[in-house]
């Protein structure tokens, strides 16, 4: 993902509300599965890490991204934004990568 594409996704995420909250029990298999389903359906989601969660939001973002095969767009404070392109039902059109590849 290019910086231009990341900036575009950050702009879209600004107006979104978090649809998941990671709390005291941190990452459970159930919440990972729920996030996987949501990111597959929506492409771009926001997750909130509650104050009672002892884990670092950046570490949580990396683990969730690995397990859901998505990309971390950004982590600001206790908010995580994840993106995963849906090949069949594309909802978000990313700006094209204009760099020449040789």
C-alpha positions in Angstrom: 0.0 0.0 0.0 1.4 3.4 -1.0 1.4 6.4 1.3 -1.2 8.1 -1.0 -3.5 5.1 -0.7 -3.0 5.0 3.1 -3.8 8.8 3.3 -7.0 8.2 1.3 -8.1 5.4 3.7 -7.2 7.6 6.7 -9.5 10.3 5.3 -12.4 7.8 4.9 -11.8 6.4 8.4 -12.0 9.9 10.0 -15.8 9.9 9.9 -16.3 6.3 10.9 -17.3 5.1 14.4 -15.5 2.1 15.9 -17.6 -1.1 15.4 -15.6 -3.3 17.8 -14.1 -2.7 21.3 -11.2 -4.7 22.7 -11.5 -4.8 26.4 -10.1 -6.5 29.5 -10.0 -10.0 28.0 -8.0 -8.6 25.1 -8.1 -10.6 21.9 -10.3 -13.7 22.0 -10.9 -16.1 19.1 -14.5 -14.8 19.0 -13.5 -11.2 18.5 -10.9 -12.1 15.9 -13.5 -14.0 13.9 -16.0 -11.2 14.2 -13.4 -8.6 13.0 -12.5 -11.0 10.1 -16.1 -11.1 9.0 -16.6 -7.4 9.3 -13.4 -6.5 7.4 -14.3 -9.0 4.7 -17.8 -7.4 4.3 -16.8 -3.7 4.8 -13.2 -3.5 3.6 -12.4 -0.6 6.1 -13.2 -0.8 9.8 -12.2 1.0 13.0 -11.6 -0.8 16.3 -11.4 0.8 19.7 -9.1 -0.5 22.5 -10.7 0.3 25.9 -8.8 1.7 28.8 -9.1 -1.5 30.9 -7.1 -3.4 28.2 -3.5 -3.8 29.4 -2.1 -4.6 25.9 -0.5 -2.1 23.6 -2.8 -1.0 20.8 0.0 -1.3 18.2 0.6 -4.9 19.2 -3.1 -5.6 19.1 -3.3 -4.1 15.6 -0.4 -6.3 14.3 -1.9 -9.5 15.7 -5.4 -8.7 14.4 -4.0 -7.8 10.9 -2.0 -11.1 10.8 -5.0 -13.2 11.8 -7.5 -11.5 9.6 -5.1 -11.1 6.6 -5.7 -7.3 6.6 -3.5 -4.3 6.7 -3.1 -1.8 9.5 -3.9 1.7 8.0 -3.2 3.6 11.3 -3.1 3.4 15.0 -3.9 6.6 16.8 -4.1 6.5 20.6 -6.5 3.6 21.2 -8.1 3.5 17.8 -7.1 1.0 15.1 -8.0 1.3 11.4 -7.9 -1.9 9.3 -8.3 -2.4 5.6 -8.7 -5.5 3.5 -9.5 -5.4 -0.2 -12.6 -7.4 -1.2 -11.8 -8.9 -4.6 -15.5 -9.8 -5.4 -17.5 -6.8 -4.1 -15.1 -3.9 -4.1 -16.5 -0.9 -2.2 -13.5 1.3 -1.9 -11.5 2.3 -5.0 -7.9 3.2 -4.0 -6.0 5.8 -5.9 -3.8 4.2 -8.5 -0.1 3.7 -7.9 1.5 6.0 -10.5 5.1 5.0 -9.9 6.8 3.2 -12.8 7.9 -0.4 -12.1 10.8 -1.8 -14.0 
